[in-house]
Amino acid sequence: MAEFVVSTVVEKLTDWITEEALLLEGVGDKVEQLRDKLQWMQSFLKDADAEQGKNERFRNWVSQIREVALDAEDVIETYIAEAASHSTWNIAAKLINLYWAGKKIGKIQSRVQNISSQKEHFGITGTAREVHEGTSASPNESLRWWRQTSPNIEEDDLVGLIEDTEALLRQLSTMEPRRRVVSIVGMGGLGKTTLAKKLYNHSDLKKQFDCRAFVYVSQDYRRRDTLQGIIVEVNPDCNIQDLKKLQEEELVLKLHQFLQEKRYLLVLDDIWETKVWDSLQSAFPNGKMGSKVMLTTRNKEVALYADAMSEPIEPQFLTQDESLELFRKKAFPGMNEMPSDLEKLGREMMAKCGGLPLAVVVLGGLLSTKRKTAEEWTRVLQNINWRLIGQDRVSAVLALSYNDLPFHLKSCFLYLGLFPEDSSISKRKLIHLWVAEGFLPQQGEEVAEGVAENCLNELIDRCMVQVGTSLGRVKTIRMHDLLRDFSVSKGKEECFLEIYGRHKFEQRTKSRRLAIHVEDKRYVFLKRYAPYLRSLQFFKIGHAEIGFIYKDFKLLRVLDGVPAQSRALGAVGNLVQLRYLGLVNKSDFKHARSLKSWARFAFELPRSIGKLKNLLILKLENCIPDVIWKMKNLRHLFLSGTNPTNLRLDTLSNLRTLKNLGSGRWIEDGGLVNLTNLQRLKIVGLKEANLNSVFSNIEGLHCLESLSLEFRENESLPPPLRLSHFEHLRKLHLDGKIVKLPARREFPPNLIKLRLLNSYLDQDSIRKLERLPNLQMLLLGAYSFDCKKLVCRRRFPQLRILHIEDMRNLELIVKASAMKKITDLKVSRCSGVSIKFHGDRYFRNVELLDNSSVELSLRN
């Protein structure tokens, strides 16, 4: 995996040579020479990730390349940071800095030359593949052997999968005139091959098809081998020696002719790329009515590419009980029950497996060889993550998905390892962090956030992350525990990340990113990371002094989770490379909900924050001085609501998010109308007198998708409230008394989400809401309606999600002709609420949260 590091450094050097040419004046030629030499090494390492095997000599040489690449990045980025932070240097100081930078770069060039000569000295020649000729089988080859067994499978492996089996049977049993493709999609180890084999051997399907074949494709796809394998299985009478004499295109023709008059079933197990399908599909004719090709893949894109009209089947993770049943069969073969003294430990182990069948099978096999005592099983449980990742089969399966990623996606995947185990990661925050890190490629004219979303979608399609959605859009990200452990292990290996948590902390000081998962009284150990760290994220933080971070960590691009109350913030202006700054209030202050309460704790940030001209994302809960206009690269600004209302913002034309800024002079002074790229806007503390000014200023914000307006207490939204010309607006949040709810034609025409709070609407207002043609999500908060009974008689034609929160003593009746498409109902912090649905309903999700006292009835 050293190529990952070298590739990253080469890309950075290339960017600096072009973008920082002025700052690199005097050392630019040396940087170019260094870049070219590392690029040469990168070309040699192309196959190293997959082929390193067990050659210790080669691994050591590769490790030296990784080290020198990281050192080169540190020296040059440090020089650029120093030059940028002292633009008014005198000539003498500039020459001294240039001299030392030149000397350090020269030393690195000598090391690179020495490493190159060692290649021949140690007998390392040719490509990585040649180095490993004759060594033991690669993980890919071992995995091929594990999977390329007979399609006849044991019943032991068939736990769960009932709904998936039925869905696949329906697809495979259809009689259509053209050949169709049925796909099974999921992460490695989820049981796709097991499920495919189960269908392949199903007695009904055996009778249905004239001929069948099951072939393993894999990452090491060889077209000739695959074609020959299919021909031999569909036509056992053919002569293998004759097949070997044929050219590949002749094999395609032979298979096509044989299948032409047959109803056939072909299973292609483990396809990785669309080009594999392109190279095979011409051999698969329509055949007789009902012919099918079934494929398994980790990439949803491959499945949809093969047949866009077929819905891929995505197997579910095993439940706790299903996991325990499969585990028992593997750990106690031949026994119908698990010893009672071990069942609790077994359940704890299954929780760690996260419903992944491969992990359950491997762990069961491991424990079948151990003594059946609580002491022995406890030892295994205490080291379960290490034991699972350390097992060749699990590691090889996960590594296949990882090694197939392009370099920028490897960075995105490894980055997820920074978050604590079982985290529900905000999609928006993750995208902001990726943008700040700067490892995303440029994709035409696509903005950075769009590129980040494309990368996330590709990880989703490759089944490497799990998602939480709302209105069909991804909102949160989760990682399976084993994939997270794999990402942490790989990230540490490549100095990409380090975790300071409850477990043993291995201080790899050259790690680029550090996540703090536990509180500490002292963070002195952080000081040794100062020359190397690019990202520092506190998920928990104690009351220790961390002021040295603002003075010494000159290369930081991301700093998140640090206390907003620290007096040391006066030195924050030193961190000129920062792209992401997230300041939080300590737990002592988090319970102060009102603006008056916040005001007691908030104090103004130092004016030196205006030096952070590279900043892209700023999240804070302090008052900010009127220097924010200097941050012209700022893209996302999240404030506390206690800031002065006379801030100058008219220079922030790159801003895409502005949250929690009070209304005031900044609007009238052109601060809002100039934010032409704004997509999300939340203004708090509004007065009735400000409303016309707000609406007139946002008319020209054609990118605006989400608008939130919170009015001061005793202020209201006066009629007429006309929003129909905001065609781009999709989400609207109104917090404050609404004198008269707009008519349907006065709402934004493309509104899909509406949240109302403290609006005190009368019961007839529900008739206006139910006529909104595109509304998919409705959130009714405290005092949204000033009545005891609401009746939805008809319409709400597109509503899918209804969320009711902080309501008291309300009866909601939904007639059969209303909300016909609703699938999700969520009730939070309510008491004395009665909800009655008439007619047939299919609810995907019903949640009663935070001690809600609710009577819910569904009537047919």
C-alpha positions in Angstrom: 0.0 0.0 0.0 3.0 2.3 -0.1 1.8 3.4 -3.6 -1.1 5.1 -1.8 1.3 7.4 0.2 3.6 8.0 -2.7 0.8 8.8 -5.1 -0.7 11.2 -2.6 2.6 13.0 -2.1 3.3 13.2 -5.9 -0.2 14.7 -6.4 0.4 17.3 -3.7 3.9 18.2 -5.1 2.4 18.6 -8.6 -0.3 21.0 -7.2 2.2 23.0 -5.2 4.5 23.4 -8.2 1.7 25.1 -10.2 -0.3 26.8 -7.4 2.5 27.9 -5.1 5.1 28.8 -7.7 5.7 32.2 -6.2 6.3 30.8 -2.7 8.5 28.0 -4.1 10.8 30.5 -5.9 14.4 29.4 -5.4 13.5 25.7 -4.6 11.0 25.0 -7.4 13.5 23.1 -9.5 14.5 20.8 -6.6 10.8 20.2 -5.8 10.2 19.2 -9.5 13.2 16.8 -9.5 12.0 15.2 -6.3 8.5 14.9 -7.7 9.8 13.2 -10.8 11.9 10.7 -8.8 9.0 9.8 -6.6 6.8 9.4 -9.6 9.3 6.8 -11.0 9.1 4.9 -7.7 5.3 5.1 -7.9 5.3 3.4 -11.3 7.3 0.5 -9.8 4.9 0.2 -6.9 1.8 -0.2 -9.1 1.5 -3.9 -8.2 3.0 -3.7 -4.7 -0.3 -3.4 -2.8 -1.6 -6.7 -4.1 1.7 -8.6 -4.5 3.9 -7.9 -1.5 3.1 -11.3 -0.1 5.7 -12.5 2.4 8.9 -11.1 0.9 10.4 -9.3 3.9 13.2 -7.7 1.9 10.8 -6.1 -0.5 8.5 -4.9 2.3 11.4 -3.2 4.0 12.3 -1.4 0.8 8.8 -0.3 0.3 8.6 1.0 3.8 11.7 3.2 3.1 9.9 4.7 0.1 6.9 5.5 2.3 9.0 7.2 4.9 10.9 9.4 2.4 7.7 10.4 0.7 6.1 11.5 4.0 9.3 13.5 4.9 9.3 15.2 1.5 5.7 16.3 2.0 6.5 17.7 5.5 9.5 19.7 4.5 7.9 21.4 1.5 4.5 22.0 3.1 6.3 23.5 6.2 8.3 25.8 4.0 5.1 26.9 2.1 3.3 27.5 5.4 6.1 29.6 6.9 6.4 31.6 3.7 2.7 32.3 3.6 2.4 33.3 7.2 5.3 35.9 6.9 4.5 37.8 3.7 6.3 40.9 5.1 9.6 39.1 5.8 12.8 41.1 5.4 15.1 39.8 2.7 17.6 38.3 5.2 14.9 36.2 6.9 13.6 35.0 3.6 17.0 33.9 2.4 17.6 32.0 5.7 14.3 30.2 5.3 15.1 29.4 1.7 18.6 28.1 2.6 17.3 25.7 5.2 14.5 24.5 2.9 17.0 23.9 0.1 19.3 21.9 2.5 16.5 19.7 3.7 15.2 19.0 0.2 18.8 18.1 -0.9 19.0 15.6 1.9 15.7 14.0 0.9 17.0 13.8 -2.7 20.1 11.9 -1.5 17.9 9.5 0.5 15.7 8.9 -2.6 18.8 8.2 -4.7 20.1 5.8 -2.0 16.8 4.0 -1.9 16.8 3.6 -5.7 20.3 2.1 -5.6 19.2 -0.4 -2.9 16.7 -1.8 -5.3 19.5 -3.4 -7.3 21.7 -4.0 -4.3 19.1 -6.2 -2.6 18.3 -7.9 -5.9 14.9 -6.2 -6.3 14.4 -5.9 -10.0 11.6 -5.6 -12.4 8.0 -5.2 -11.2 6.5 -6.2 -8.0 4.9 -9.2 -9.7 8.3 -10.5 -10.8 9.7 -10.0 -7.2 7.1 -12.3 -5.9 7.3 -15.1 -8.4 7.6 -18.3 -6.5 6.4 -17.0 -3.2 3.3 -18.3 -1.5 -0.1 -17.8 -2.9 -1.5 -14.2 -2.8 -4.6 -13.5 -0.8 -6.6 -13.3 -4.1 -5.5 -16.8 -5.1 -6.3 -18.1 -1.6 -9.7 -16.5 -1.8 -10.3 -18.1 -5.3 -9.5 -21.5 -3.8 -11.9 -20.9 -0.8 -14.8 -19.8 -3.1 -14.2 -22.0 -6.2 -15.7 -25.1 -4.5 -18.6 -27.1 -5.8 -21.9 -25.2 -6.0 -23.3 -27.8 -3.7 -23.5 -26.2 -0.3 -24.1 -27.3 3.2 -27.5 -26.6 4.9 -25.5 -25.2 7.9 -24.7 -22.1 5.9 -28.3 -21.4 5.1 -29.5 -19.2 8.1 -31.9 -16.4 7.3 -32.1 -15.4 3.7 -35.7 -16.5 3.5 -37.1 -13.2 2.1 -34.1 -12.8 -0.2 -34.5 -16.3 -1.5 -38.2 -15.8 -2.3 -37.5 -12.5 -4.1 -34.8 -14.1 -6.2 -37.0 -17.1 -7.0 -39.7 -14.8 -8.3 -37.2 -13.0 -10.6 -35.6 -16.2 -11.8 -39.0 -17.8 -12.5 -40.4 -15.2 -14.8 -40.9 -16.1 -18.5 -39.8 -13.2 -20.7 -38.8 -13.3 -24.4 -35.4 -11.8 -23.8 -32.6 -12.9 -21.5 -32.7 -11.0 -18.2 -30.0 -10.4 -15.5 -30.8 -11.0 -11.9 -28.2 -9.5 -9.4 -27.2 -10.0 -5.8 -25.4 -7.0 -4.4 -23.7 -6.5 -1.0 -20.5 -6.0 0.9 -17.9 -8.7 1.1 -18.8 -11.6 3.5 -22.5 -10.8 3.4 -23.4 -14.2 1.9 -24.0 -13.3 -1.8 -22.2 -16.5 -3.0 -24.0 -18.7 -0.5 -27.4 -17.3 -1.6 -26.5 -17.7 -5.3 -25.5 -21.3 -4.7 -28.7 -21.9 -2.8 -30.7 -20.7 -5.8 -28.6 -22.6 -8.3 -29.3 -25.8 -6.5 -33.0 -25.1 -5.9 -35.1 -28.1 -7.1 -37.7 -26.0 -8.9 -35.1 -24.1 -10.9 -33.2 -27.3 -11.8 -36.4 -28.5 -13.6 -37.0 -25.1 -15.2 -33.7 -24.7 -17.1 -32.3 -26.9 -19.9 -28.7 -26.2 -18.8 -26.9 -24.4 -16.1 -23.4 -23.2 -15.2 -21.8 -21.6 -12.1 -18.5 -19.8 -12.6 -16.3 -17.7 -10.3 -15.1 -14.5 -12.0 -13.3 -12.5 -9.3 -10.9 -9.5 -9.6 -8.4 -11.7 -11.4 -10.8 -12.1 -14.3 -9.5 -14.1 -17.3 -12.0 -14.1 -20.2 -10.8 -17.3 -21.8 -11.0 -19.3 -18.5 -14.5 -17.9 -17.8 -15.8 -18.8 -21.2 -14.3 -22.3 -21.1 -15.7 -22.9 -17.7 -19.2 -22.0 -18.8 -19.0 -24.2 -21.9 -17.8 -27.2 -20.0 -20.7 -26.9 -17.5 -23.5 -26.3 -19.9 -22.2 -29.0 -22.3 -20.3 -31.7 -20.4 -19.8 -33.7 -23.6 -17.5 -31.1 -25.2 -13.7 -31.9 -25.5 -11.6 -29.6 -23.3 -8.5 -30.1 -25.4 -10.5 -28.9 -28.5 -11.6 -25.8 -26.5 -8.0 -24.9 -25.7 -7.2 -24.7 -29.4 -9.9 -22.1 -30.1 -9.4 -18.3 -30.1 -11.5 -16.3 -27.5 -13.9 -15.0 -30.2 -14.4 -18.5 -31.4 -15.3 -19.5 -27.8 -17.8 -16.7 -27.7 -19.4 -17.9 -30.9 -19.5 -21.5 -29.8 -21.2 -20.7 -26.5 -23.7 -18.3 -28.2 -24.7 -21.0 -30.7 -25.1 -23.7 -28.0 -27.3 -21.5 -25.8 -29.4 -20.1 -28.7 -32.1 -22.8 -28.5 -31.8 -23.5 -24.7 -33.5 -22.0 -21.7 -30.4 -21.5 -19.6 -29.2 -20.2 -16.2 -25.7 -18.9 -15.9 -24.3 -17.7 -12.5 -21.4 -15.3 -12.6 -20.0 -15.0 -9.1 -18.1 -12.0 -7.9 -18.0 -9.5 -10.9 -16.1 -6.3 -10.1 -16.2 -4.1 -13.2 -18.7 -3.2 -16.0 -16.0 -4.0 -18.6 -16.2 -7.7 -17.5 -19.8 -7.7 -18.4 -19.1 -6.0 -21.7 -16.6 -8.7 -22.6 -19.0 -11.6 -21.9 -22.5 -10.5 -22.8 -22.2 -11.1 -26.5 -21.9 -14.8 -25.7 -25.3 -14.8 -24.0 -28.2 -14.9 -26.5 -31.9 -14.4 -25.6 -32.2 -18.2 -25.8 -35.6 -19.8 -25.1 -38.1 -17.8 -23.1 -37.1 -17.4 -19.5 -33.3 -17.6 -19.8 -31.4 -15.8 -17.0 -28.0 -14.7 -16.0 -27.5 -14.3 -12.3 -24.5 -12.3 -11.0 -23.1 -11.4 -7.6 -21.2 -8.2 -7.1 -20.1 -5.7 -4.5 -20.8 -2.8 -6.8 -24.4 -1.8 -7.5 -23.2 0.1 -10.6 -22.2 -3.2 -12.2 -25.7 -4.7 -11.5 -27.6 -1.8 -12.9 -25.3 -1.6 -15.9 -25.9 -5.3 -16.8 -29.7 -4.8 -16.6 -31.2 -1.4 -15.6 -34.7 -2.8 -15.6 -33.9 -5.5 -12.9 -34.0 -4.5 -9.2 -30.8 -5.8 -7.5 -31.4 -7.9 -4.4 -29.4 -6.7 -1.4 -29.2 -9.4 1.4 -29.8 -8.2 4.9 -27.5 -8.6 7.8 -28.3 -11.5 10.1 -30.4 -10.8 13.2 -28.9 -11.6 16.6 -30.8 -14.9 16.8 -29.9 -15.9 13.3 -26.2 -15.1 14.0 -26.3 -17.2 17.1 -27.9 -20.1 15.3 -25.2 -20.1 12.6 -22.5 -19.6 15.2 -23.8 -22.7 17.1 -23.7 -24.8 14.0 -20.1 -23.9 13.4 -18.8 -23.9 16.9 -20.7 -27.0 18.1 -21.1 -29.2 15.0 -23.6 -31.9 15.5 -25.2 -30.3 18.6 -28.7 -28.8 18.7 -28.1 -26.5 21.7 -25.3 -24.3 23.0 -24.2 -24.8 26.6 -26.1 -22.3 28.8 -23.0 -21.0 30.5 -21.6 -20.0 27.1 -24.7 -18.5 25.5 -24.3 -15.0 27.0 -20.7 -14.9 25.8 -21.8 -16.1 22.4 -24.4 -13.3 22.1 -21.8 -10.7 23.0 -19.5 -12.1 20.3 -22.4 -12.0 17.8 -22.9 -8.3 18.6 -19.3 -7.7 17.5 -19.9 -9.6 14.3 -22.6 -7.1 13.3 -24.7 -9.8 11.5 -22.0 -10.4 8.9 -22.2 -14.1 8.0 -18.6 -14.5 7.1 -17.5 -13.1 10.5 -19.9 -15.5 12.3 -18.7 -18.5 10.3 -15.0 -17.7 10.8 -15.5 -17.0 14.6 -17.5 -20.2 15.0 -14.8 -22.2 13.2 -12.1 -20.7 15.4 -14.0 -21.5 18.6 -14.7 -25.1 17.5 -11.0 -25.7 18.0 -10.9 -24.0 21.5 -11.8 -25.4 24.9 -15.5 -25.0 25.7 -14.9 -23.0 28.9 -16.1 -19.5 29.9 -12.5 -18.5 30.6 -11.3 -19.4 27.1 -14.3 -17.8 25.4 -13.8 -14.6 27.5 -10.2 -14.4 26.3 -11.5 -14.6 22.7 -14.2 -12.0 23.3 -11.6 -9.5 24.8 -9.6 -9.7 21.5 -12.4 -10.4 19.1 -11.7 -7.5 16.7 -8.1 -8.5 16.3 -8.9 -12.1 16.0 -11.5 -11.5 13.2 -9.3 -9.1 11.2 -6.3 -11.4 11.8 -8.1 -14.3 10.2 -6.8 -14.7 6.6 -10.2 -15.3 5.1 -12.0 -12.2 6.6 -9.0 -10.0 6.0 -8.7 -11.2 2.4 -12.4 -10.6 1.7 -12.3 -7.0 3.1 -8.9 -6.3 1.4 -10.4 -7.1 -2.0 -12.9 -4.3 -1.8 -10.3 -1.9 -0.5 -7.6 -2.7 -3.0 -10.1 -2.2 -5.9 -10.6 1.5 -4.8 -8.9 4.3 -6.7 -6.6 6.3 -4.5 -8.9 9.2 -3.7 -11.6 6.7 -2.6 -9.1 4.9 -0.4 -8.5 8.2 1.4 -12.3 8.7 1.8 -12.7 5.1 3.1 -9.8 5.3 5.5 -11.1 8.7 6.8 -14.2 7.0 8.2 -12.0 5.1 10.6 -11.4 8.4 12.5 -15.0 8.3 13.9 -15.8 6.2 17.0 -17.2 2.7 16.7 -20.9 2.6 15.9 -21.0 6.3 15.0 -23.9 7.7 13.0 -21.9 10.1 10.8 -23.6 13.1 9.4 -23.3 13.1 5.6 -23.0 16.9 5.5 -20.3 17.0 8.1 -18.4 14.2 6.4 -18.5 16.0 3.0 -17.3 19.2 4.6 -14.3 17.4 6.2 -13.4 15.7 2.9 -13.5 19.0 1.1 -11.3 20.6 3.8 -8.7 17.7 3.7 -8.1 18.4 0.0 -7.7 14.8 -1.2 -10.6 14.9 -3.7 -9.9 15.0 -7.4 -11.2 17.8 -9.7 -14.1 16.5 -11.8 -14.6 19.0 -14.6 -16.7 22.0 -13.4 -18.2 20.1 -10.5 -17.9 22.0 -7.2 -15.9 20.3 -4.3 -19.0 19.3 -2.4 -20.4 17.7 -5.5 -17.2 15.7 -6.0 -17.4 14.6 -2.3 -21.0 13.5 -2.8 -20.0 11.5 -5.9 -17.2 9.8 -3.9 -19.6 8.9 -1.1 -22.2 7.5 -3.5 -19.5 5.4 -5.0 -18.6 4.0 -1.6 -22.3 3.3 -1.1 -22.6 1.6 -4.5 -19.6 -0.5 -3.6 -21.4 -1.6 -0.3 -18.6 -0.3 1.9 -20.8 1.9 4.0 -24.4 1.7 5.3 -26.7 4.6 5.0 -29.6 6.3 6.8 -32.0 8.1 4.5 -34.8 10.6 4.6 -37.0 11.3 1.5 -34.8 9.0 -0.4 -31.7 11.1 0.3 -28.7 10.0 2.3 -28.5 11.7 5.7 -26.2 9.6 7.8 -23.4 7.1 7.3 -22.4 4.0 9.3 -19.6 1.5 9.0 -19.8 -2.2 9.8 -17.5 -2.8 12.8 -15.2 -5.1 10.8 -14.9 -2.6 8.0 -14.1 0.1 10.5 -11.5 -2.1 12.2 -10.0 -2.8 8.7 -9.9 0.9 7.9 -8.2 1.8 11.2 -5.6 -1.0 10.7 -4.8 0.1 7.2 -4.8 3.8 8.2 -2.3 3.2 10.9 -0.1 1.1 8.6 0.1 4.0 6.2 0.4 6.8 8.8 -2.9 8.1 7.5 -4.5 8.1 11.0 -4.1 7.3 14.6 -6.8 6.9 17.3 -6.3 7.9 21.0 -8.9 5.8 22.8 -9.3 3.2 25.5 -7.1 0.7 23.8 -3.4 0.6 23.5 -2.2 3.9 21.9 0.7 3.4 19.5 2.2 6.8 19.0 3.1 6.9 15.3 4.1 10.5 15.3 4.2 10.8 11.5 0.5 10.0 11.3 -1.3 12.8 9.4 -4.6 12.6 11.3 -5.4 12.0 15.0 -8.8 11.4 16.6 -9.2 11.8 20.4 -12.0 9.4 21.6 -11.5 9.7 25.4 -11.1 12.6 27.8 -7.7 13.3 29.3 -6.3 15.6 32.0 -3.2 16.3 29.9 -2.6 16.3 26.2 1.2 16.8 26.4 1.7 13.8 24.2 0.2 15.8 21.3 3.3 18.0 21.1 5.4 15.4 19.3 2.8 15.4 16.5 3.2 19.1 15.8 5.4 18.8 12.7 3.3 16.2 11.0 -0.4 16.5 11.9 -2.9 17.8 9.3 -6.1 16.9 11.1 -6.9 16.9 14.8 -10.4 16.0 15.9 -11.7 15.8 19.5 -14.7 13.6 19.9 -14.3 14.0 23.7 -12.2 16.6 25.5 -11.3 17.2 29.1 -10.5 20.5 30.8 -6.7 20.3 30.1 -4.9 23.3 28.5 -4.3 22.9 24.8 -3.1 26.3 23.9 0.1 24.9 22.4 -2.0 23.6 19.5 -2.6 27.1 18.2 1.1 28.0 18.4 2.8 24.8 17.1 0.5 22.9 14.7 1.3 25.0 11.7 0.2 22.4 9.1 -3.3 21.7 10.5 -6.0 21.8 7.9 -8.8 20.4 10.2 -9.3 21.3 13.9 -12.6 20.2 15.3 -14.1 19.8 18.7 -11.9 22.2 20.7 -13.4 24.4 23.4 -14.8 27.7 22.4 -14.0 29.2 25.9 -10.2 28.7 25.8 -8.3 31.9 26.4 -5.5 30.4 24.2 -7.7 31.1 21.1 -5.9 34.4 20.8 -3.2 32.5 18.9 -5.6 30.8 16.5 -4.5 33.1 13.7 -1.2 31.2 13.5 -3.0 28.2 11.9 -3.0 29.8 8.4 -3.4 26.4 6.7 -6.7 25.7 8.4 -9.6 24.8 6.1 -12.0 23.5 8.8 -12.4 25.0 12.3 -15.1 23.6 14.7 -15.3 25.2 18.2 -17.7 23.8 20.7 -19.0 24.8 24.2 -18.0 22.4 27.0 -20.7 20.3 28.5 -21.1 22.8 31.3 -22.7 25.2 28.8 -24.7 22.8 26.6 -27.9 23.0 28.7 -28.3 26.7 28.3 -31.0 26.7 25.6 -32.1 30.3 25.4 -30.2 33.1 23.7 -30.0 35.0 27.0 -28.4 31.9 28.7 -25.9 31.6 25.9 -25.0 35.3 26.2 -23.8 34.7 29.7 -21.2 32.2 28.4 -20.3 33.5 25.0 -17.4 35.8 24.5 -15.9 37.3 21.4 -13.3 35.4 19.4 -10.0 37.3 18.9 -9.6 39.4 15.8 -6.7 37.2 14.7 -9.2 34.7 13.4 -9.4 37.0 10.4 -5.9 35.7 9.3 -7.4 32.3 8.4 -7.9 33.3 4.8 -7.8 29.6 3.6 -10.7 28.7 5.9 -13.6 26.9 4.1 -15.8 25.7 7.0 -16.3 27.6 10.3 -18.4 26.3 13.1 -18.5 28.2 16.4 -20.6 29.1 19.4 -18.8 32.3 20.2 -19.4 35.8 19.2 -17.3 36.6 16.2 -15.6 40.0 15.5 -16.3 41.9 12.3 -13.4 40.3 10.4 -15.2 37.5 8.8 -15.4 39.4 5.5 -11.6 38.7 5.1 -12.3 35.0 4.8 -13.2 35.2 1.1 -12.8 31.4 0.6 -15.4 30.5 3.3 -18.1 28.1 2.0 -20.0 27.1 5.1 -20.6 29.3 8.2 -22.4 28.0 11.3 -22.9 30.5 14.1 -24.5 30.5 17.6 -27.2 33.1 17.2 -25.6 35.5 19.6 -23.4 37.3 17.1 -23.7 41.0 16.3 -26.1 41.8 13.5 -23.8 44.3 11.8 -21.3 41.9 10.5 -19.9 42.6 7.0 -20.6 39.6 4.7 -20.8 41.1 1.2 -17.3 39.7 0.2 -18.3 36.0 0.9 -19.5 35.2 -2.6 -18.4 31.5 -2.2 -20.6 30.9 0.8 -23.0 28.0 0.5 -24.3 27.7 4.0 -25.2 30.4 6.5 -26.8 29.3 9.8 -28.0 31.0 12.9 -27.2 34.7 12.1 -29.5 37.2 13.6 -31.4 39.6 11.3 -30.0 43.2 11.2 -28.1 45.8 9.3 -26.0 43.1 7.4 -29.1 42.4 5.3 -29.8 46.0 4.3 -26.1 46.6 3.7 -26.0 44.0 0.9 -24.6 41.2 3.0 -27.4 38.8 1.9 -28.0 39.8 -1.8 -24.3 39.2 -2.6 -24.3 35.6 -1.4 -25.2 34.4 -4.8 -24.1 30.7 -4.2 -26.0 30.3 -1.0 -27.9 27.0 -0.7 -28.9 26.9 3.0 -29.9 29.9 5.0 -31.1 30.2 8.6 -31.9 33.6 10.1 -32.8 33.9 13.8 -34.3 36.7 15.9 -36.4 38.1 13.1 -38.7 41.0 13.5 -41.8 41.5 11.5 -40.3 44.7 10.2 -37.3 42.8 8.7 -39.4 40.3 6.7 -39.8 42.3 3.5 -36.1 43.1 3.4 -35.3 39.4 3.8 -37.6 38.3 1.0 -36.5 41.0 -1.4 -32.9 40.1 -0.9 -33.2 36.3 -1.4 -35.2 36.6 -4.6 -31.9 36.6 -6.5 -30.4 33.7 -4.7 -31.2 31.1 -7.3 -29.2 28.3 -5.6 -31.2 28.6 -2.3 -32.7 25.2 -1.5 -33.4 25.5 2.3 -34.7 28.5 4.2 -35.3 28.7 8.0 -36.8 31.8 9.6 -37.1 32.0 13.4 -39.0 35.0 14.8 -38.5 36.7 18.1 -41.0 36.1 20.8 -44.2 38.1 20.3 -43.3 38.7 16.7 -45.3 37.2 13.9 -45.3 36.5 10.2 -47.7 39.0 8.7 -49.9 38.5 5.7 -49.6 38.4 2.8 -46.8 35.8 2.9 -46.1 35.1 -0.8 -43.4 32.6 -1.5 -44.5 31.3 -4.9 -41.7 32.8 -6.8 -39.1 30.8 -4.9 -39.2 27.9 -7.4 -35.8 26.6 -6.2 -36.8 26.3 -2.6 -37.3 22.7 -1.4 -37.2 23.0 2.4 -38.9 25.6 4.5 -38.9 26.0 8.3 -41.0 28.7 10.0 -40.8 29.3 13.7 -43.2 32.0 14.9 -46.8 33.0 14.9 -48.4 33.0 11.4 -51.3 35.4 11.2 -52.6 33.8 8.1 -51.2 30.7 6.4 -50.5 31.3 2.7 -52.8 29.6 0.2 -51.5 26.7 -1.9 -50.5 28.8 -4.8 -48.5 31.2 -2.5 -46.2 28.4 -1.3 -42.9 27.5 -3.1 -44.1 25.2 -5.9 -41.4 22.6 -5.4 -41.6 22.4 -1.6 -40.9 18.9 -0.3 -40.3 19.5 3.4 -42.1 21.9 5.7 -41.6 22.4 9.5 -43.9 24.6 11.6 -43.2 25.7 15.1 -45.0 28.2 17.4 -47.3 29.1 14.5 -50.6 28.9 16.4 -52.6 27.9 13.3 -56.3 27.2 13.5 -57.7 23.8 12.5 -58.9 24.9 9.1 -55.2 25.6 8.1 -54.6 21.9 7.6 -56.8 22.1 4.5 -54.3 24.5 2.9 -51.3 22.2 3.8 -53.0 19.1 2.4 -53.2 20.7 -1.0 -49.5 21.2 -1.4 -48.7 19.0 -4.5 -45.1 18.0 -3.8 -44.9 17.9 0.0 -43.2 14.7 1.2 -42.3 15.5 4.8 -44.3 17.5 7.4 -43.0 18.3 10.8 -45.4 19.8 13.3 -43.7 21.2 16.4 -44.9 22.8 19.7 -47.8 25.1 19.3 -47.9 24.7 15.5 -51.7 24.4 15.8 -53.8 26.1 18.4 -56.6 23.5 18.5 -57.5 20.2 20.2 -58.5 18.3 17.0 -57.1 18.1 13.5 -58.9 16.2 10.7 -57.1 15.4 7.4 -59.9 14.5 5.1 -58.1 14.2 1.7 -55.1 14.9 -0.3 -51.5 15.2 1.0 -50.9 13.4 -2.3 -47.1 12.9 -1.9 -46.6 12.9 1.9 -44.4 10.1 3.1 -43.1 11.2 6.5 -45.1 12.8 9.4 -43.2 14.0 12.4 -45.0 15.4 15.5 -43.0 16.8 18.3 -43.6 18.6 21.6 -47.4 18.5 21.2 -50.0 18.3 24.0 -53.6 17.1 24.1 -54.1 16.8 20.4 -56.4 14.4 18.4 -55.3 13.8 14.8 -57.6 11.9 12.5 -56.4 10.9 9.0 -59.3 9.8 6.7 -58.8 7.0 4.2 -58.4 9.4 1.3 -55.6 11.4 2.9 -51.9 10.6 3.2 -52.2 7.5 1.0 -48.4 7.3 0.5 -47.3 7.7 4.1 -44.6 5.2 5.2 -43.0 6.8 8.3 -44.6 8.2 11.5 -42.4 9.7 14.2 -43.8 11.1 17.5 -41.3 12.8 19.9 -41.9 14.3 23.4 -45.7 14.3 23.1 -48.4 13.7 25.8 -52.1 13.2 25.5 -51.9 12.8 21.7 -54.2 10.5 19.8 -53.6 9.6 16.2 -56.1 7.6 14.2 -55.6 6.4 10.6 -58.5 5.2 8.5 -58.1 2.9 5.5 -55.2 0.6 4.5 -51.7 1.8 5.4 -48.3 0.3 5.0 -45.9 1.8 7.6 -42.2 1.1 7.1 -41.3 2.8 10.3 -43.2 4.0 13.4 -41.3 5.6 16.2 -42.5 6.8 19.6 -39.6 8.7 21.2 -38.7 10.4 24.5 -41.5 9.1 26.7 -44.2 10.1 24.3 -47.7 9.3 25.6 -49.6 8.5 22.4 -52.6 6.5 21.4 -52.2 5.1 17.9 -54.8 3.2 16.0 -55.0 1.9 12.4 -58.5 1.2 11.1 -59.5 -0.6 7.9 
